[in-house]
Amino acid sequence: MNCGMSGCLEPTVGKSKYCRQHRWEAREAWVLRVQAGEQARQENHLRYRAAWNEALAAGEKAFKEAQCKMLTPMDGVTGKIYEPIEICGFAWLKVRPATSSFAKWLVREKLGTVSRYEGGVTCWSPVGKQSQSYDRKLAACRAMAEVLALRLGELGETTRVYADGRLD
C-alpha cells in the first residue's frame, strides 16, 4: 500500500497510512492541532470564569437589594402574633443543555451538578447560602442568569441559563 500523501509512492510503515518520512510530518501536525485545541479550551475556561465572577457580583448585589415579602406568623392556639419573617425557600440556576462546554465547565469546577431527572446542570443557591429568603435567592439567581446569558451569547454559546425556585 502506498503513502497517503498526494504524490508519494513510498510504501506505508506499520499500521500507519503514511511512509516513514510523512508519518513524522503528520504526527507533528497532529500534535500542533492538539496543542492549539488545548490552548483554545483554556482561553474559553478563563472567559467562563470571568463571566461567572461577573454574574456572582450581580447576584450578590441583587441579593442585598431584593424587596422581600414578609410573612406574619400567628399562634393558632393563643392568637399571639409574632415578628414578621421573610418567606423561606430555595432558588437555583439551571443550565441547558448539559452537554454544552459551559455546563461541562460548571460540573468540572464543582459549581453545579448534572440533573439526571430534569436534564441540564443545576447550580444550587450560588449566592446567599447563609439565608433562607426565597425572594432574595430568586432575585440573585435571576440577576446571575441574565448576566450569564448575555456573556455566553457574546462568546457564541447557545446555552440556555435561567433561574428557578420553590417555596419551603
N, C-alpha and C positions, 0 to 999 in steps of 0.2 A: 504494500500500500504506500502511496506517495504522500509527501508532506502536505499539510492543509494550507500552507501559504501559497498564494497565487504565484505561479511561475516556477516554483521549486519542484524538482523531480527527484529529490533525495528520498530514500525510504524512511518510514517513521521509526521511532525508537520506543520500545516497550509498549505500554498502553496509551501513549501519547498520540495525538493526531498530527504531531509535528516531527521534523527531523531534529537531530541533536542541536544544531545552531538555533533554529527557530523556536525550539521548546523553551530555551532560556529566555529568549526575547519575549515570548508570550507570557512566561511566568513573571518577568519584571513588569510588564504592562499590567498584569492582573494585580500584582502587589500594589502598584501605584493607584489603581482603581479602588482597591480595598482601603488604602490609607486615606484617599480623598473622601470616600464614603464615611469613614470614621470621623474625620475632621468635620464634615457637614453635620453629622449627628451631634457631636459635641457643641457645635455652634447653635443648633436647634435647642439643645438642653439648656444652654445659657439663656436663650431667648425665653424658653418656657419658665425658667427660674425668675427672670425679670418680670414676666407677666404675672406670675403667681405672687411675687412680692408686692407688685403694684395693686393687685386685687386684694391681698391681705390688708394693705394700708387703707384701701377704700372700704373694706368690710369693717375694720376697726372703727373708722370714722362714723360709718352708718350705725354701728352698734351703739356708740356713745350718744349719737344724736336722735336715735329712734324714739318716737312717741308711742308709749305703751298703753294698752287698755288695762284698766285696773279692775280687779275682782274684789268685792267686799264680802268676806266670809261672815256667816252668821251661825251661831249655835242654835240648832233646831229645837233643843230642849229648853234652854234658859232664855233664848231670844237675844243673847248678848251679841253685839256687832263688834267685829274685830277690825284692826287696822287694814286698809286696802293693800292688796298684794298684786304683783304683775301676774298675768296669765302664764302658766307653765306649759312648756312644750319643747319640741326638737325642731331643728332645721338642718338641711344638708344641701350640698351641691351634687348635681347629677351630670355626668359627662358621658355623652353617647356619640359614636359607638365605642365600645371598649377596645376595639382593635385600632383606634387612631393612635398616632405616635404620642400625642399629648396625654391621652388616657393611660397608655403604657408607661409613660414617664411618671405620672402620678403614682401608679402602683409601685414602680421601681423605687421611687423616693419615699415610699411608705406614707404618702399623703392621702391615699384613697384605697378602697378595696373593690374588687370586681363583684358586682351584684349578680349572682347566678339566676336569681328568680326574676328580677325586673329587667336585667340587662344593663349594660353600661358600667361606669365606675362611680362609686359613691364616696364623697368626702364629707364625713360627719362633722358638723359644727366646727369648721375651721377657725372661727372666731367666737369668743365668748364661752369657752368651755367651763368657766367658773360660774356661769349664770344658768338659770332655768327659764329665763324670759323668752317666751315664744316670739313675741313681736321683735325684740332686739336681735335674736338669732336669725329670724327670717329676713329682716332688713339687711343684716350683714351679708347673708348668703345671696340676696338679690343684687346687692352692690357688687359683690365679687363676680357673680355670673355675668353682669353687664360688662365689667372691665375685661374679664377673660374672653367673652365673646368678641369684643372689639379687638383685643390684641391678637387673638388667634386668627381672626379674619384678616388682619394685616399680614400675618405670616402665611396666609394662603391655606389655612386649615379649614376643613368643612365640619369640624367637630361642633356638636350642639352642647351648650352649657346652660343649665337652668337651676333655679332654686326650688326646693320643695320642703315641706314641713308638716308636722302634725301636732295637735294639742295633746298634752299629757293627761 
